[in-house]
């Protein structure tokens, strides 16, 4: 896509400058930066590091990761070696890799949305401000970091598919379809995008009475590339018969009215993995534009906007009602419905919302000079609002990356124990096991969505008495179990207990024999355990550091201590 005018060049340069400023804290502060914890620091970043040093980067489909859950975690559970993000973390320090990944994703997101609007949705130089403003807003959304281009790459893919669909496909379009699978996930976005493209092809077949074979070939081609890249996932999902933790994932639990409430919540505020920050400015703009379409009967003229407006609503309905309890009999009959999250069609919403936003601004700007000025303010205010969602602002009360992983303190713990890490197993209470994993410890606990069901049941014996005391945590573990943690009824689902906490674990009831049977020797607890002796545990040392967010109470089993 060639840049045609100096004005366009200036706008693009300014947009890239804004992206650079937005990302600058990551490169300037490095490990002192604040970034997302949920499904990021507490999981993916540690997994990448564990994989890089495991020696199993190119392990077979039957290989396991020795460091996690006694070597029962499948190599296939930590992503494909053909993913560029895996190699970023293997080749660079954590925060350098994180910053590069953020830059790649946001720059591709910007150009993808800009080219899509310019070529297919909002052509014409007169809409340059809206094209650039919307694309930049889309690029600054607080996407889930390890999702990479799974959602933010959709506009670029759609641009290529529409070029091919219109008979204008060139080498660059196929290059896009070839490269995107190496920096995106099929289960975290593109399965749903590709099935949507399949529906578009079918609609064309019925409406135009023509089989667009180029479009169909492009669709099959990108699907095959994804299948080759994600061969581990395909193998695990289709060819492994051993029951895994996802076999006990029961999500269809919401009654009808709670499902309706979730529709409204999702429509208004979005979802943590595909945050769109659309409530304050985008919704008023789109609703105003929809009123104008209705009032002036512009249905035919603005049918694309009406379609996106309606699709946005339908995606929220689909998402919420996937959890409706009425599906349970169907899910029990067709097991794959519980092991694959079809609710994720709502991952299409970021593209749908921001493309709809651009078209809404166009409709508003056509209502006169005052409205044209208002549309520019909508775009500017949305950009400023997104700026407030910068990680360094929104997570400023969370630990920095250095404080979270606390490498120096965990090196001290390792030195105190004085035994090679592979010779014993540990578990954590009140902190994420990813912290210990990142620091090289072999853990019985983990956060993964795909591990043997037999291991889950074995681990459950350690915490069965605590689960019996807390219904919420029991359901959380038994009906999902992705967080295979040492839960306590007292702490519930709180596993980030900072060092300034004054709390004590007062009546912990662990099955220490089960812990020892699994090879457990040490527990890293964020809080003192008042009844440690009753749990056959002995406090051997307390570790604290200015550079750590945690205070670690190191407990060992009485047997290990020789008591």
Beta strands, then each sheet from edge to edge (+ up, - down):
strand 1: 64-65
strand 2: 73-74
strand 3: 425-429
strand 4: 446-447
strand 5: 483-484
strand 6: 504-505
strand 7: 520-525
strand 8: 528-529
strand 9: 537-544
strand 10: 551-557
sheet 1: 1+ 2-
sheet 2: 3+ 7+ 10- 9+
sheet 3: 4+ 5-
sheet 4: 6+ 8+
end
